[in-house]
């Protein structure tokens, strides 16, 4: 389940119908495209590496 404003949900439904696909497929396509975009974003990937390194430090402390 994805919650979104009514006007966006209506627009998404119209776009999906016009493309001949389900809303679910449209959302999956959009999310897949976004994930691929951020994977190519060097700044994003650097921030992600920093966050995961920090999370690992915290988890390692908790495991002690």
Secondary structure, 3 states (H helix, E strand, C coil): CCCCCHHHHHHHHHHHHHHCCCHHHHHHHHHHHHHHHHHCCHHHHHHHHHHHHHHHHHHHHHHC
